Structures are given as structure tokens and as C-alpha cells.
Amino acid sequence: MKKIAIIAAAAAALGGAAAFATAANGASSADAVRAVQTASRGVSAKPYELDRERNRWEVQFANGTERHVTLDGRRVTSTRGDDDRSRRVASARVGLAKALRTAAARAHGTLSGAELELERGRLAWSVSFEASGDRETEVEVDARSGRVVRVTHDD
């Protein structure tokens, strides 16, 4: 896990949640939401996974499309096809962008990834955040109701 010191809590609100920036890459929760929205343009399938890799966001869609987006979330840099998980994603009433906003309100640190998983028999968005000192927080957002069902901290 990367050690990243949080240097500022951005004043910009993300559905009422503060967005956090890091010294290492400047990516914030607002940038992650923007990346999902940017990647979704022109793709009819729902996004189901978001990962911060190197200096970009990777957004994966139910139809197998994967898009790479700049860390500021403003530009798609590449698109490719991949696997198909359409049934699971189609049953999620809460989209990835809404799950990111909900999770950001319950965690501190830099958003590092999100994916749709079957957790204890429940379809949930698992959203991960990294903070300084190797601390990681995972927020599970129910993909049908949009409620936070669990917050775990790993040190």
C-alpha cells in the first residue's frame, strides 16, 4: 500500500462530502466522480469498477468496455473491450458515481478504487480509501438501496 500524506481537505463539496487531495497525485473524490462521468459518455452500459492505477483512473463497464481517464477526470485516454458482467451490474439500482459520493461522506483519505461485489449475499459497491500511515478504509454501499452497510478500517 502506498504511503500518502493527506495535505488538504478541498472546500469543494461532493454531495455534502468533503473531497480530499494528496501530495502524491492530486486526485480527489470529486476527480473520481468526474472520471466515472467522463468515461460513461457514449457507453450505454453501467460502470461497475473504478481503480486508480499509476497516473490514471480505470473505469470498467458491464458490456466489457474499459476506459482509462486522466487523474483529474476530464479526458478519456484509451478505450478497450474486456469481460462481460452485465447481469450483476444491471441489477444495481445505485450507480457507481452515487456510491462514490455516499462513501466519500463516511471515509477520510484518497479514494483508491471501487467495485461491485457480492458481499455476504448482498450486492454492494466496495469503495476503498487510503490514508497516511498505511491506513485503509473500505466503505460498502448497498447497490440496491444506496445505504452504507459497513465501514471497515485496516491499519
Secondary structure as GFF3:
##gff-version 3
##sequence-region A 1 155
A	DSSP	beta_strand	6	14	.	.	.	ID=ss1
A	DSSP	beta_strand	17	22	.	.	.	ID=ss2
A	DSSP	alpha_helix	29	40	.	.	.	ID=ss3
A	DSSP	beta_strand	47	53	.	.	.	ID=ss4
A	DSSP	beta_strand	56	61	.	.	.	ID=ss5
A	DSSP	beta_strand	65	70	.	.	.	ID=ss6
A	DSSP	beta_strand	76	81	.	.	.	ID=ss7
A	DSSP	alpha_helix	86	90	.	.	.	ID=ss8
A	DSSP	alpha_helix	96	104	.	.	.	ID=ss9
A	DSSP	beta_strand	110	119	.	.	.	ID=ss10
A	DSSP	beta_strand	122	131	.	.	.	ID=ss11
A	DSSP	beta_strand	135	142	.	.	.	ID=ss12
A	DSSP	beta_strand	148	154	.	.	.	ID=ss13
###
